[in-house]
Amino acid sequence: MAMTEPQSPRRILEFLVAAGVDMIVGDEPVNRLQPPPPLPERQAEASPGRAAPAAPTPAQAPAALRAAPPAPDDAIMQARLQARSAASLEELATIMAAFDGCALKATASRLVFADGNPQARVMIIGEAPGREEDETGKPFVGRAGQLLDKMLKAIGLDRSGVYIANVVPWRPPGNRTPTPQEVAICLPFIHRQIELAAPDILLTMGAPATQNLTGRKDGILRLRGQWFEVDIAERKIPTLATLHPAYLLRQPGQKALAWRDLRALKARLAAE
Ligand code: URA
């Protein structure tokens, strides 16, 4: 088939499905290469003496402008300031739900803030919500979450004995890995969430959560089973890295390693 032959819409759809696309991120295509139309202030500067036209309401703004989140550095700064201003977990959830600095919010259905008991001694941190989490607003409710529940049960815990959140609280489209920029924007929020929940121990599941919270760059098979100290505000929180349940679903032969980590967690809880 010649490269230039037009593809039928059906073939294109089949290709997209095979490539893992499972959602539409907007009704209108956005040409991000097109320069944005002049802003009202710029028009006013260009013709002094004439009244500036009223700023468009969000609904009137062109799609390209409406969709544009703040520049990444600004978004990180805003996330830091806003996270710091939250005096409680409830306030933090409200602030995060209103935060527009992370582009993932635009494609996710909702914020996935936390599940479990905020007073628990153990806080579990994953990477980012998947489809079921996005639909329900609760972390770890899909297949990986069901395995997590079984892992917890094996050491005598359930969701009333742990507090669960993710480094990134909005589902990335098609469950792709969040970009370093998206993670950087979300980090101030998870740091503040940890500070406000004040757990005795953190359990990071998988490489992204472990690497982003501990600053270590090794792979998870090296990091798992090790204890780190994560600096949150004035505290150094003992942090155990383990394998992500989604990885264990793909590699059930590695469950023995996770079991070893969970026993280490149980022993440390009993000792302290
Ligand atoms: N994987 C995660 O890292 N977090 C969830 O909430 C669900 C799956």
Boltz pocket constraint, residues with backbone or C-beta under 6 A from the ligand:
constraints:
  - pocket:
      binder: B
      contacts: [[A, 126], [A, 127], [A, 128], [A, 129], [A, 130], [A, 133], [A, 138], [A, 139], [A, 140], [A, 141], [A, 142], [A, 144], [A, 145], [A, 165], [A, 166], [A, 205], [A, 246]]
      max_distance: 6.0
